[in-house]
């Protein structure tokens, strides 16, 4: 199971569900929390939630997407994985969508995107992260097109935690 949440809800959800792996996607100015996991079970990525370079901001990079996909591949799926960003709306949902596509390689990208939308009305996956991971997974632009098809999610200050099937 994949759990997606905001930073504020993450500690309780890790504890409640016994998550074995955590992906944290936060801005460079936001300190990463310690979830009591070893370094190889907690991926900490630092960049802003932007979809194109902007002065004074750190955009997600291809190297961040490579680290994400590599980390996701180490998860044995024996216990839940929690993926969070600041609000649980954009960076975390892009990472969760990536996980869905990685673990379900024969699934249709649009079906997975609509599954994501059904689980979270506010999900608005970061398109830059998705474009990088689409390339890494050899999805030939289909992931990005599917995310564009579901469009922007409902307005929210913070997304409600939600759960996805890993396979």
MONOR-V587290 format. One record per residue. N is the residue number from 0. SS is DSSP state (h for helix, s for strand, l for the rest). PHI is phi in degrees with one decimal (NA if undefined). OMEGA is omega in radians with two decimals (999 if undefined). Layout:
N/SS/PHI/OMEGA + N/SS/PHI/OMEGA
This chain:
0/l/NA/3.06 + 1/s/-110.0/3.11 + 2/s/-109.1/3.14 + 3/s/-120.7/-3.10 + 4/s/-154.8/2.99 + 5/s/-83.3/3.09 + 6/h/-60.0/-3.06 + 7/h/-63.9/-3.11 + 8/h/-95.0/-3.01 + 9/h/-58.7/-3.08 + 10/h/-56.6/-3.13 + 11/h/-64.8/-3.12 + 12/h/-70.2/3.07 + 13/h/-60.4/-3.13 + 14/h/-66.8/-3.08 + 15/h/-60.7/-3.05 + 16/h/-102.3/-3.13 + 17/l/63.6/-3.12 + 18/l/-59.6/3.13 + 19/l/-92.8/-3.12 + 20/s/-136.2/3.10 + 21/s/-134.9/2.98 + 22/s/-113.3/3.10 + 23/s/-111.9/3.13 + 24/s/-123.7/-3.02 + 25/s/-129.2/3.05 + 26/l/-66.8/-3.11 + 27/l/-58.5/-3.12 + 28/l/-86.4/-3.10 + 29/l/-100.1/3.12 + 30/l/-67.5/3.07 + 31/l/-77.3/3.09 + 32/l/-84.9/3.07 + 33/l/-97.2/-3.14 + 34/l/-103.6/3.12 + 35/l/75.6/3.13 + 36/l/-103.2/3.07 + 37/l/-67.3/-3.08 + 38/h/-57.1/-3.11 + 39/h/-77.5/3.08 + 40/h/-113.1/3.14 + 41/s/-136.8/3.10 + 42/s/-89.7/3.14 + 43/s/-116.9/3.11 + 44/s/-113.1/-3.09 + 45/s/-126.5/3.03 + 46/l/-164.8/-3.14 + 47/l/-81.4/3.12 + 48/l/-86.5/3.10 + 49/l/-128.8/-3.09 + 50/l/-114.4/3.02 + 51/l/-156.9/-3.12 + 52/l/-57.1/3.11 + 53/l/-147.8/-3.14 + 54/l/-54.8/3.09 + 55/l/83.9/-3.13 + 56/l/-125.9/3.10 + 57/l/-103.7/3.13 + 58/l/-83.1/2.99 + 59/l/-57.9/-3.12 + 60/l/-119.8/3.08 + 61/h/-57.0/3.14 + 62/h/-63.6/3.08 + 63/h/-65.1/3.12 + 64/h/-64.2/3.10 + 65/h/-63.3/3.09 + 66/h/-63.0/3.13 + 67/h/-60.6/-3.11 + 68/h/-62.5/3.10 + 69/h/-61.6/3.13 + 70/h/-65.7/3.13 + 71/h/-56.4/-3.14 + 72/l/-66.7/3.13 + 73/l/-86.1/-3.08 + 74/l/-76.2/-3.11 + 75/l/-84.7/3.10 + 76/l/66.6/3.09 + 77/l/-75.1/3.09 + 78/l/-135.4/-3.11 + 79/l/-61.0/2.98 + 80/s/-114.2/3.07 + 81/s/-107.5/3.07 + 82/s/-120.3/3.14 + 83/s/-139.4/2.94 + 84/s/-132.8/-3.10 + 85/l/-61.9/-3.03 + 86/l/-105.7/-3.11 + 87/l/74.6/-3.05 + 88/l/-121.6/-2.96 + 89/l/-116.8/-3.11 + 90/h/-63.8/-3.12 + 91/h/-67.1/-3.14 + 92/h/-72.3/3.03 + 93/h/-65.4/3.12 + 94/h/-67.2/3.12 + 95/h/-66.0/3.09 + 96/h/-62.4/3.07 + 97/h/-59.4/3.12 + 98/h/-60.6/3.13 + 99/h/-59.1/-3.13 + 100/h/-69.3/3.12 + 101/h/-67.5/-3.04 + 102/h/-82.2/3.12 + 103/l/-128.0/-2.98 + 104/l/-62.9/-3.13 + 105/l/-94.7/-3.12 + 106/l/-74.7/3.10 + 107/l/-71.7/-3.09 + 108/h/-60.6/3.13 + 109/h/-66.2/3.12 + 110/h/-61.0/3.12 + 111/h/-66.2/3.13 + 112/h/-63.7/3.12 + 113/h/-70.7/3.03 + 114/h/-63.8/3.08 + 115/h/-61.1/3.14 + 116/h/-61.2/3.13 + 117/h/-63.7/-3.14 + 118/h/-74.1/-3.08 + 119/l/-144.7/3.11 + 120/l/-60.4/-3.12 + 121/l/-92.3/-3.09 + 122/l/-56.3/3.08 + 123/l/-138.1/-3.04 + 124/l/-55.6/3.11 + 125/l/-61.5/-3.05 + 126/h/-66.1/3.14 + 127/h/-69.2/3.08 + 128/h/-60.5/-3.12 + 129/h/-61.8/3.14 + 130/h/-63.5/3.10 + 131/h/-66.6/-3.07 + 132/h/-72.5/3.04 + 133/h/-56.4/3.13 + 134/h/-64.0/-3.12 + 135/h/-61.9/-3.11 + 136/l/-88.4/3.12 + 137/l/66.6/-3.09 + 138/l/-88.4/2.99 + 139/l/52.4/3.08 + 140/l/85.5/-3.07 + 141/h/-69.6/3.11 + 142/h/-63.8/-3.12 + 143/h/-64.0/3.11 + 144/h/-62.4/-3.14 + 145/h/-66.7/3.11 + 146/h/-66.0/3.09 + 147/h/-65.4/-3.14 + 148/h/-65.2/3.14 + 149/h/-76.3/3.06 + 150/l/70.4/3.13 + 151/l/-69.1/3.11 + 152/l/-77.3/3.09 + 153/l/-61.2/3.09 + 154/l/-64.2/3.12 + 155/l/-160.1/3.05 + 156/l/-75.9/-3.13 + 157/l/-146.1/3.12 + 158/l/-74.8/3.03 + 159/l/-75.9/3.07 + 160/l/-57.8/3.10 + 161/s/-146.9/-3.00 + 162/s/-128.4/3.12 + 163/s/-131.0/3.03 + 164/l/-77.1/3.10 + 165/l/-80.9/3.12 + 166/l/-151.1/999
